[in-house]
């Protein structure tokens, strides 16, 4: 028997093994294609979800601001004296500050506190015998923090040695 002459049983077994391996290969290729398609679908879903999150990130706070807008519109349409108008504006400001506070905004009003360059911006210095040096004596414009992040420093006047 020559080396190329194989036993028919061995040849059949090898052919069966080849067919089995080809079927397994096709199955693995199919699984790989499906997994790639699933990964691509997940990527698209995540991108769409991220876009939706960006698009509607302000939805809650803007919904909370609607009563403030309503109050301002009512105030513009109201007839009355200056005191009533002032009271209405004060009430609207309180509403706005509550909405802002409920959403993590806090006021930086450092009057009487030591100057802090991390949260205050010195606009000028004035000699003072009433206040220790480097103390905030006046606030031109309040600062604001969102949770722990400074959004805007307070614009202040700082005491110097008098």
C-alpha positions as CSV (number, residue, x, y, z in Angstrom):
1,X,0.0,0.0,0.0
2,X,1.4,3.4,-1.0
3,X,1.3,6.3,1.4
4,X,-1.4,8.1,-0.7
5,X,-3.6,5.0,-0.6
6,X,-5.5,5.4,2.6
7,X,-7.9,3.1,4.2
8,X,-11.4,4.1,3.2
9,X,-12.5,4.2,6.9
10,X,-9.6,6.6,7.8
11,X,-10.4,8.8,4.7
12,X,-14.1,8.9,5.7
13,X,-13.2,9.8,9.3
14,X,-10.8,12.5,8.1
15,X,-13.5,13.9,5.7
16,X,-16.0,13.8,8.6
17,X,-13.5,15.6,10.8
18,X,-12.9,18.3,8.1
19,X,-16.6,18.8,7.7
20,X,-17.0,19.1,11.4
21,X,-14.2,21.7,11.7
22,X,-15.6,23.6,8.7
23,X,-19.0,23.7,10.3
24,X,-17.4,24.9,13.6
25,X,-15.5,27.6,11.7
26,X,-18.7,28.8,10.0
27,X,-20.5,28.9,13.4
28,X,-17.6,30.9,14.9
29,X,-17.6,33.3,12.0
30,X,-21.3,33.8,12.3
31,X,-21.0,34.3,16.1
32,X,-18.3,36.9,15.5
33,X,-20.4,38.8,13.0
34,X,-23.3,38.8,15.4
35,X,-21.2,40.0,18.3
36,X,-19.7,42.8,16.1
37,X,-23.3,43.8,15.1
38,X,-24.3,43.8,18.7
39,X,-21.4,45.9,19.7
40,X,-22.2,48.4,16.9
41,X,-25.8,48.5,18.0
42,X,-24.7,49.2,21.7
43,X,-22.4,51.9,20.5
44,X,-25.3,53.6,18.6
45,X,-27.6,53.2,21.5
46,X,-25.1,54.8,23.9
47,X,-24.5,57.6,21.5
48,X,-28.2,58.2,21.2
49,X,-28.7,58.1,24.9
50,X,-25.8,60.5,25.5
51,X,-27.3,62.9,23.0
52,X,-30.7,62.7,24.7
53,X,-29.0,63.3,28.1
54,X,-27.3,66.4,26.7
55,X,-30.4,67.6,25.0
56,X,-32.6,67.3,28.1
57,X,-30.0,67.9,30.9
58,X,-31.6,71.2,31.8
59,X,-35.2,69.9,31.7
60,X,-35.6,69.6,35.5
61,X,-34.2,73.1,36.3
62,X,-36.1,74.7,33.5
63,X,-39.3,73.1,34.7
64,X,-38.6,74.4,38.2
65,X,-38.1,77.9,36.7
66,X,-41.5,78.0,35.0
67,X,-43.3,79.4,38.1
68,X,-40.6,82.1,38.4
69,X,-41.3,83.1,34.7
70,X,-45.0,83.1,35.5
71,X,-44.5,85.4,38.4
72,X,-42.4,87.8,36.3
73,X,-45.1,87.9,33.6
74,X,-47.8,88.5,36.1
75,X,-45.7,91.3,37.6
76,X,-45.3,93.0,34.3
77,X,-49.0,92.9,33.8
78,X,-49.9,94.1,37.3
79,X,-51.1,97.6,38.0
80,X,-50.2,99.2,41.3
81,X,-47.8,101.3,43.2
82,X,-44.1,100.9,43.6
83,X,-44.4,99.1,46.9
84,X,-46.5,96.4,45.4
85,X,-44.2,96.0,42.5
86,X,-41.2,95.8,44.9
87,X,-42.9,93.2,47.0
88,X,-43.7,91.2,43.8
89,X,-40.1,91.4,42.7
90,X,-38.8,90.3,46.1
91,X,-41.2,87.3,46.1
92,X,-40.0,86.4,42.6
93,X,-36.4,86.7,43.7
94,X,-37.1,84.3,46.6
95,X,-38.7,81.8,44.2
96,X,-35.7,82.0,41.9
97,X,-33.2,81.6,44.8
98,X,-35.2,78.6,46.1
99,X,-35.1,76.9,42.6
100,X,-31.4,77.7,42.3
101,X,-30.7,76.3,45.8
102,X,-32.7,73.2,45.2
103,X,-30.5,72.6,42.2
104,X,-27.2,73.0,44.1
105,X,-26.5,76.7,43.6
106,X,-25.3,78.6,46.6
107,X,-24.5,82.3,47.1
108,X,-20.9,83.5,47.9
109,X,-21.5,86.6,50.0
110,X,-18.2,87.1,52.0
111,X,-18.9,90.4,53.7
112,X,-16.9,90.5,56.9
113,X,-14.9,87.4,56.1
114,X,-11.2,87.1,55.4
115,X,-10.3,87.5,51.7
116,X,-10.0,84.2,49.9
117,X,-8.5,84.4,46.4
118,X,-10.0,81.0,45.6
119,X,-13.6,82.3,45.8
120,X,-13.2,86.1,45.8
121,X,-11.9,88.6,43.3
122,X,-10.5,91.8,44.8
123,X,-11.7,94.9,42.8
124,X,-10.0,97.4,45.1
125,X,-8.5,97.8,48.5
126,X,-9.4,100.5,51.0
127,X,-7.6,101.6,54.2
128,X,-9.6,100.7,57.3
129,X,-9.2,101.0,61.0
130,X,-12.6,99.3,61.6
131,X,-11.7,96.0,59.9
132,X,-8.6,93.8,60.0
133,X,-6.4,93.8,56.9
134,X,-7.4,91.4,54.2
135,X,-11.1,91.4,55.3
136,X,-13.9,91.8,52.8
137,X,-15.6,95.1,53.6
138,X,-17.9,95.4,50.6
139,X,-19.3,93.1,47.9
140,X,-19.9,94.6,44.5
141,X,-21.3,91.4,43.0
142,X,-22.1,88.2,44.8
143,X,-20.4,85.0,43.7
144,X,-22.0,81.6,43.1
145,X,-21.1,78.0,43.6
146,X,-22.7,75.0,42.0
147,X,-22.3,72.2,44.6
148,X,-18.6,72.5,45.3
149,X,-17.6,74.2,42.0
150,X,-17.1,77.9,41.9
151,X,-19.2,79.4,39.0
152,X,-18.3,83.0,39.6
153,X,-16.1,84.6,42.3
154,X,-17.5,87.4,44.4
155,X,-16.3,90.8,43.4
156,X,-15.2,92.5,46.6
157,X,-13.5,95.4,48.2
158,X,-10.8,94.4,50.7
159,X,-9.6,96.3,53.8
160,X,-5.9,97.2,54.0
161,X,-4.0,98.6,57.0
162,X,-5.3,102.0,57.7
